[in-house]
Amino acid sequence: EAGVTQFPSHSVIEKGQTVTLRCDPISGHDNLYWYRRVMGKEIKFLLHFVKESKQDESGMPNNRFLAERTGGTYSTLKVQPAELEDSGVYFCASSSGLGTDTQYFGPGTRLTVL
Amino acid sequence: AQSVTQLDSHVSVSEGTPVLLRCNYSSSYSPSLFWYVQHPNKGLQLLLKYTSAATLVKGINGFEAEFKKSETSFHLTKPSAHMSDAAEYFCVVSGYNTNAGKSTFGDGTTLTVKP
């Protein structure tokens, strides 16, 4: 069974540009999460989808970030326009249930904004 | 609300000696607790998880952790460190109700293993 995959693995863009990150969860997992780790800080929750619906987006930093999960399969996270402080590693995770269910993480996308 | 504190940002041990990575948690509800490991340029891998069954949890690669409610701790241990254990380790808490599904991470502990 394939794990969680993320694309691209690395992205380097200039301030003001747009970047779209993609996450493909484990097949059949209704729950999909985005997290990020900015340089030197802890991994922080961004948002949680249940199928195509946003269950919790309390961690989204501002309206430059837009997450979608059309059809309840893969998800995209768009940053527009990107700022220097958006640099970091963006992780995606999926799980079949909530709470006690293990979240399986992808390898992350390293975003560098110059 | 829930939170996690990893008490050491860096731990250094010699190969073959015991490993102890400390984690304290806070949760308003019965928590689920996890340890993940991240090797350089790799994703987060689950080592073990506690979900209100046995308080001593065994994980992969010889790691184990003990849930102590009275001390609100979930320390990770391994009897004998191997060079391949060098990585960053994260203690994570997840819970029901308002935090359902949302995981809260500790800051991470970098483990160095000396030959």
Chai-1 contact restraints between the chains, C-beta under 6 A:
chainA,res_idxA,chainB,res_idxB,connection_type,confidence,min_distance_angstrom,max_distance_angstrom,comment,restraint_id
A,E42,B,F105,contact,1.0,0.0,6.0,A-B,restraint_1
A,E42,B,D107,contact,1.0,0.0,6.0,A-B,restraint_2
A,I43,B,F105,contact,1.0,0.0,6.0,A-B,restraint_3
A,F45,B,K102,contact,1.0,0.0,6.0,A-B,restraint_4
A,H48,B,G101,contact,1.0,0.0,6.0,A-B,restraint_5
A,L98,B,A100,contact,1.0,0.0,6.0,A-B,restraint_6
A,L98,B,G101,contact,1.0,0.0,6.0,A-B,restraint_7
A,G99,B,Y96,contact,1.0,0.0,6.0,A-B,restraint_8
A,G99,B,A100,contact,1.0,0.0,6.0,A-B,restraint_9
A,T100,B,S32,contact,1.0,0.0,6.0,A-B,restraint_10
A,T100,B,T51,contact,1.0,0.0,6.0,A-B,restraint_11
A,T102,B,L46,contact,1.0,0.0,6.0,A-B,restraint_12
A,T102,B,K49,contact,1.0,0.0,6.0,A-B,restraint_13
A,F105,B,G43,contact,1.0,0.0,6.0,A-B,restraint_14
A,F105,B,L44,contact,1.0,0.0,6.0,A-B,restraint_15
A,G106,B,G43,contact,1.0,0.0,6.0,A-B,restraint_16
A,P107,B,G43,contact,1.0,0.0,6.0,A-B,restraint_17
